[in-house]
Amino acid sequence: MARVVVDVMPKPEILDPQGQAVAGALPRLGFHGVTEVRQGKHFELEVDDSVDDETLAKIAEGFLANPVIEDWTVRRVEQ
């Protein structure tokens, strides 16, 4: 078995209202110095060793992310 992490983030040119809300709230809560926040999604998958990188990329692009507005990365991690 392998652990795979897929991180999905809005593309830089896409407005991120959730990130903007967090960035706006931080100073009000006493946290200063944060100039920008982007909010994304983090997925952890347990997969058989037989699942290849091409299949993982298809899962990420076709199901976990919207490739029109989001970028994604796939990486295998040590357990």
C-alpha positions as CSV (number, residue, x, y, z in Angstrom):
1,M,0.0,0.0,0.0
2,A,1.1,3.5,-0.7
3,R,0.0,6.9,0.7
4,V,-0.6,9.6,-2.0
5,V,-1.2,13.2,-1.2
6,V,-3.1,15.4,-3.7
7,D,-3.1,19.2,-3.1
8,V,-5.5,21.3,-5.0
9,M,-5.2,25.1,-5.1
10,P,-7.0,27.9,-7.1
11,K,-5.0,29.1,-10.0
12,P,-3.2,32.4,-9.3
13,E,-5.5,34.3,-11.6
14,I,-8.7,33.0,-9.9
15,L,-10.3,35.1,-7.2
16,D,-10.1,33.3,-3.8
17,P,-12.8,34.8,-1.5
18,Q,-12.3,32.2,1.2
19,G,-8.6,33.1,1.4
20,Q,-9.4,36.8,1.3
21,A,-11.8,36.3,4.3
22,V,-9.1,34.6,6.3
23,A,-6.5,37.2,5.4
24,G,-8.9,39.9,6.5
25,A,-9.8,38.2,9.8
26,L,-6.2,37.6,10.9
27,P,-5.3,41.2,11.8
28,R,-8.6,41.5,13.7
29,L,-7.6,38.5,15.7
30,G,-4.2,39.9,16.5
31,F,-2.2,38.1,13.9
32,H,-0.1,40.6,11.9
33,G,2.3,40.3,9.0
34,V,0.3,37.9,6.8
35,T,-0.2,39.6,3.5
36,E,-2.0,36.9,1.5
37,V,-3.9,33.6,2.1
38,R,-5.0,31.1,-0.6
39,Q,-7.3,28.3,0.5
40,G,-7.2,24.9,-1.2
41,K,-8.0,21.3,-0.7
42,H,-5.8,18.4,0.7
43,F,-6.5,14.8,-0.1
44,E,-4.8,11.7,1.3
45,L,-5.3,8.4,-0.6
46,E,-4.3,4.9,0.3
47,V,-3.6,3.0,-2.9
48,D,-2.3,-0.3,-4.0
49,D,1.3,-0.3,-5.2
50,S,-0.1,-1.3,-8.6
51,V,-1.7,2.2,-9.1
52,D,0.6,4.1,-11.3
53,D,1.3,7.8,-11.5
54,E,-0.7,8.2,-14.7
55,T,-3.8,6.8,-13.0
56,L,-3.2,9.1,-10.0
57,A,-3.0,12.1,-12.3
58,K,-6.3,11.1,-14.0
59,I,-8.0,10.8,-10.6
60,A,-6.7,14.3,-9.5
61,E,-7.5,16.0,-12.8
62,G,-10.9,14.3,-13.5
63,F,-12.3,14.0,-10.0
64,L,-10.5,15.9,-7.2
65,A,-9.8,19.2,-9.1
66,N,-11.5,21.4,-11.6
67,P,-8.6,21.9,-14.1
68,V,-10.2,25.1,-15.5
69,I,-9.8,27.0,-12.2
70,E,-7.5,24.8,-10.1
71,D,-3.9,23.5,-10.1
72,W,-3.0,20.3,-8.5
73,T,0.0,18.2,-7.4
74,V,0.3,14.5,-6.7
75,R,3.0,13.0,-4.5
76,R,3.7,9.7,-2.9
77,V,4.7,10.0,0.8
78,E,6.5,7.6,3.1
79,Q,4.2,6.0,5.7
